[in-house]
Amino acid sequence: MAESRIKTVYGSVGKIARKSERYRGFMALLVVITLGLIFSPRSIKTGWPVFITIKTQLDILFENAEYGILAAGMTLVILTGGIDLSVGSVLGMVSCAFGLMVIGYGMDPYLACLISVIIGAAAGAISGFLISRFRVQAFAATLAMMAAARGMAKYITGEIKVQPGAREWYAIQGDSPSFFVSMTKSIPGIGVKPVTLVFLFAIVIMWVVVRYSRFGRHLYAIGGNEEAARLSGIRVGLNKFMAYVFCGMLAGLAGICATCRLELGDTEAGTGYELDAIAAVVIGGTSLAGGRGGMMLTLMGALIIGYINKILSLNGITLAWRLMVKGAIIVLAVLIQKRRKT
């Protein structure tokens, strides 16, 4: 009798644990928010934790916008069981190209935005073509693109930062372009900056694509079992190719945001950002093996990283310790995924 009760209790606990897996990212986010409220300094005026203020929340979204946009594209690739190490370098290349078009040649910013996104998509297309057509490993193909894109950024700029007055022939010699300023200035009435809206818009669009389109369903099928997906009639190569195209396109979009935030095109922009993008995807709960995860999980992962960085920053923790904490969290997330798989 007692043994039967133990088995019943054990089975109930197991069911609760299995059901809670899908909410793991949300629960982790709640834990981080709670820690933020506990360890946040208090405002002298109100006595409330600084962490909970609207300004702090908006700052977190703005500061992590580029990482979040990259993570949205990275999610598509990781769902197929792939990886893209080039997104940080593509961001830097597009940042330089966008800055050169607007500052150097005086091009209309909106036309420059369109061309910049196309450049990012083209970089992703090259990686996707190598992977889908020639069966080059994703790690090797995107590693090559990472080096090539960074080299291209240095080549087109002459290895200098693209900013007003940097060269005599630049169309803009004085203040930063008004478009750059407007993208990083809070919108009256709501206080949100346009760069933040771009980040949230990218997440929502990609969420719709992944959740409700045939393309999204195919990504899950390929990541779950590529051979079975091929035998069921799914065009594996084409879908992989498009995943990398979208990833590159979003890297281009992040490059535009980086240029606006920095008010210049920097050849070193985006260095190491691919690691933050991967971290956001993994911490959110999307499996590195592919076939399991989603865009809202990536959003939660990006917020978790952003919140942790902000909590440590508010408490005066140095960058070195922040990086070590981030590394520990990534390892923990991977271990949890491995345990769930087994």
C-alpha positions in Angstrom: 0.0 0.0 0.0 2.7 2.4 1.0 4.7 1.4 -2.1 1.7 2.1 -4.3 1.3 5.6 -2.8 5.0 6.4 -3.3 4.7 5.4 -7.0 1.6 7.5 -7.4 3.3 10.5 -5.8 6.5 10.0 -7.9 4.4 9.7 -11.1 2.5 12.9 -10.3 5.8 14.8 -9.6 7.1 13.5 -12.9 4.0 14.7 -14.8 4.3 18.1 -13.3 8.0 18.3 -14.2 7.3 17.3 -17.8 4.6 19.8 -18.2 6.7 22.5 -16.6 9.4 22.0 -19.3 7.6 24.1 -21.8 7.5 27.0 -19.4 11.1 26.7 -18.3 12.2 29.9 -20.1 9.3 31.8 -18.6 10.1 30.5 -15.1 13.7 31.4 -15.5 12.7 34.9 -16.6 10.5 35.3 -13.5 13.4 34.2 -11.3 15.7 36.8 -12.9 13.1 39.5 -12.5 12.7 38.6 -8.8 16.5 38.7 -8.3 16.5 42.1 -9.9 13.9 43.4 -7.5 15.8 42.0 -4.5 19.3 43.2 -5.4 18.5 46.4 -7.2 19.6 49.7 -5.6 16.7 51.9 -4.3 15.7 55.2 -5.8 16.5 58.1 -3.5 13.3 59.9 -4.5 10.7 57.1 -4.4 12.4 54.3 -2.4 11.4 51.8 -5.1 14.0 49.5 -6.7 15.6 51.2 -9.7 15.3 47.9 -11.6 11.5 48.1 -11.8 11.3 51.6 -13.3 9.9 52.0 -16.8 13.1 53.8 -17.8 15.3 50.9 -16.8 13.0 48.4 -18.6 13.1 50.5 -21.8 16.9 50.9 -21.5 17.3 47.1 -21.3 15.2 46.6 -24.5 17.2 49.3 -26.3 20.6 48.1 -25.1 19.9 44.5 -26.2 18.0 45.3 -29.4 20.9 44.3 -31.8 21.5 41.0 -29.9 17.8 40.3 -30.0 17.5 40.9 -33.8 20.5 38.6 -34.4 19.0 36.0 -32.1 15.8 36.0 -34.1 17.7 35.1 -37.2 19.8 32.6 -35.3 16.7 30.8 -34.1 15.7 29.9 -37.7 19.1 28.4 -38.3 19.3 26.5 -35.1 15.9 25.0 -35.6 17.3 23.2 -38.6 20.2 21.9 -36.5 22.6 24.5 -38.0 24.6 27.4 -36.7 25.7 30.8 -38.1 28.9 32.2 -36.7 29.0 35.1 -39.2 26.2 37.3 -38.0 28.4 39.5 -35.9 30.7 40.2 -38.9 27.8 40.6 -41.3 26.5 43.2 -38.8 29.8 45.0 -38.9 30.0 44.9 -42.7 26.5 46.2 -43.1 27.2 48.9 -40.5 30.1 50.2 -42.6 28.2 49.9 -45.9 25.1 51.7 -44.4 27.3 54.4 -42.9 29.2 54.9 -46.2 26.0 55.2 -48.2 24.4 57.8 -45.9 27.5 59.7 -44.6 29.8 59.2 -47.5 27.5 59.4 -50.5 24.6 61.3 -49.1 22.1 58.6 -50.1 18.5 58.6 -48.9 18.5 56.7 -45.5 15.5 54.6 -46.4 17.0 53.5 -49.7 20.3 52.8 -47.9 18.3 50.7 -45.4 16.8 48.6 -48.2 20.2 48.0 -49.8 21.8 47.2 -46.4 19.2 44.5 -45.7 19.8 43.0 -49.2 23.6 43.0 -48.5 22.9 41.0 -45.3 20.6 38.6 -47.1 23.2 38.1 -49.8 25.8 37.2 -47.2 23.4 34.7 -45.7 22.6 33.3 -49.2 26.3 32.6 -49.8 26.6 30.6 -46.5 23.2 28.9 -47.2 24.3 27.9 -50.7 27.5 26.4 -49.5 25.7 24.4 -46.8 22.7 23.3 -48.9 24.3 22.8 -52.3 27.8 21.6 -51.5 27.0 20.0 -48.1 29.7 22.2 -46.4 29.4 22.0 -42.6 27.5 25.0 -41.2 30.4 25.7 -38.8 33.0 25.8 -41.6 30.8 27.8 -44.1 29.8 30.5 -41.6 33.3 30.7 -40.1 34.5 31.5 -43.6 31.8 34.1 -44.0 32.7 35.6 -40.7 36.3 36.2 -41.8 35.2 37.4 -45.3 32.6 39.8 -44.1 35.0 41.4 -41.5 37.6 41.7 -44.3 35.0 43.3 -46.6 34.1 45.9 -43.9 37.7 46.9 -43.6 38.2 47.0 -47.4 35.3 49.3 -48.2 36.1 51.7 -45.5 39.9 51.8 -45.8 40.1 50.5 -42.3 38.7 53.7 -40.7 35.5 54.5 -39.0 32.8 56.0 -41.3 31.8 59.2 -39.6 31.1 62.8 -40.7 34.3 64.6 -41.8 36.4 61.4 -41.7 37.3 62.0 -45.4 37.1 65.2 -47.4 34.9 63.8 -50.1 32.1 62.6 -47.6 28.8 64.2 -48.3 28.2 64.9 -44.6 31.0 66.8 -42.9 29.2 68.2 -39.8 26.7 66.7 -37.4 25.4 63.1 -37.6 22.6 62.4 -40.1 19.2 63.2 -38.6 18.0 59.7 -39.4 20.6 58.3 -37.0 19.5 60.6 -34.2 15.8 59.9 -34.8 16.3 56.1 -34.6 17.8 56.4 -31.1 15.5 59.2 -29.7 12.5 58.3 -27.6 9.2 58.7 -29.3 7.1 61.4 -27.6 4.3 60.0 -25.6 5.4 56.4 -25.3 9.1 56.8 -24.5 10.1 53.9 -26.8 13.0 54.3 -29.2 12.6 53.3 -32.8 15.5 50.8 -32.6 13.6 49.0 -29.8 10.5 48.9 -32.0 12.6 47.4 -34.9 13.7 44.7 -32.5 10.2 43.8 -31.2 8.8 44.0 -34.8 11.5 41.5 -36.0 10.6 39.1 -33.2 6.9 39.3 -33.9 7.3 38.8 -37.7 9.6 35.9 -37.2 7.3 34.4 -34.6 4.4 34.4 -37.1 6.7 32.9 -39.8 7.9 30.1 -37.5 4.6 29.3 -35.9 2.1 29.7 -38.8 3.9 29.2 -42.1 4.7 26.0 -44.0 8.3 27.2 -44.0 8.3 27.3 -40.2 6.9 23.8 -40.0 9.6 22.5 -42.4 12.3 24.0 -40.2 11.1 22.0 -37.3 10.9 18.8 -39.4 14.4 19.3 -40.7 15.8 19.8 -37.3 13.9 16.9 -35.9 15.0 14.4 -38.5 16.5 15.6 -41.7 16.4 12.3 -43.6 12.8 11.7 -42.6 12.0 15.3 -43.8 13.6 14.6 -47.1 11.8 11.3 -47.6 8.5 13.1 -46.8 9.0 15.4 -49.7 10.3 18.5 -47.9 12.9 20.4 -50.0 15.5 20.3 -47.3 18.2 22.2 -49.2 15.9 25.1 -50.2 14.5 25.5 -46.7 18.0 25.5 -45.2 19.1 28.0 -47.7 16.2 30.3 -46.9 16.9 30.0 -43.1 20.4 31.4 -43.7 19.1 34.1 -46.0 16.6 35.3 -43.3 19.4 35.1 -40.7 21.7 37.3 -42.9 18.8 39.7 -43.6 18.2 40.2 -39.9 22.0 40.6 -39.3 21.8 43.4 -41.9 18.9 45.0 -40.0 20.9 44.8 -36.8 23.8 46.5 -38.6 21.6 49.4 -39.5 20.5 49.7 -35.8 24.2 49.6 -34.7 25.2 52.4 -37.1 22.3 54.6 -35.8 23.2 53.9 -32.2 26.9 54.5 -32.6 26.3 57.3 -35.2 29.0 55.9 -37.4 30.0 52.8 -39.3 32.6 50.8 -37.4 34.6 48.0 -38.8 34.7 46.3 -35.4 31.0 46.6 -34.8 29.3 43.3 -33.9 32.5 41.6 -32.7 31.5 38.7 -30.6 27.8 39.4 -31.0 27.2 35.9 -32.6 28.0 34.4 -29.2 25.3 36.6 -27.5 22.8 35.6 -30.2 23.5 31.9 -29.7 23.3 32.4 -25.9 19.9 34.1 -26.1 18.6 31.2 -28.2 20.0 28.5 -26.0 19.1 30.1 -22.7 15.5 30.6 -23.9 15.2 26.9 -24.4 15.6 26.2 -28.1 17.6 23.0 -28.7 21.0 23.3 -30.3 20.3 19.9 -31.9 17.4 21.5 -33.8 13.7 20.7 -34.1 12.6 22.1 -30.8 12.2 25.7 -29.6 10.6 29.0 -30.8 10.8 32.7 -31.3 9.1 33.6 -28.0 11.6 31.5 -26.2 14.4 33.4 -27.9 12.8 36.7 -26.8 12.8 35.4 -23.2 16.4 34.3 -23.5 17.4 37.8 -24.8 15.5 39.4 -21.9 17.2 37.0 -19.4 20.6 38.0 -20.6 19.6 41.7 -20.7 18.2 41.6 -17.2 21.2 39.8 -15.7 23.6 42.3 -17.3 21.5 45.2 -16.0 21.3 43.7 -12.4 25.1 43.3 -12.4 25.6 46.7 -13.9 23.4 48.4 -11.3 25.4 46.8 -8.5 28.7 47.9 -10.0 29.9 44.5 -11.0 32.8 44.7 -13.5 32.5 43.5 -17.1 34.9 40.6 -16.4 32.5 39.1 -13.9 29.5 39.7 -16.1 31.1 37.7 -18.9 31.9 34.9 -16.5 28.3 34.8 -15.2 27.0 34.7 -18.7 29.3 31.8 -19.5 28.1 29.9 -16.5 24.4 30.5 -17.4 25.0 29.2 -21.0 26.6 26.0 -19.6 23.7 25.5 -17.2 21.2 26.0 -20.0 22.9 23.4 -22.2 23.1 20.9 -19.3 19.4 21.3 -18.6 18.7 20.7 -22.3 20.9 17.5 -22.2 19.1 16.3 -19.1 15.7 16.8 -20.8 16.8 15.0 -23.9 18.0 12.0 -21.9 
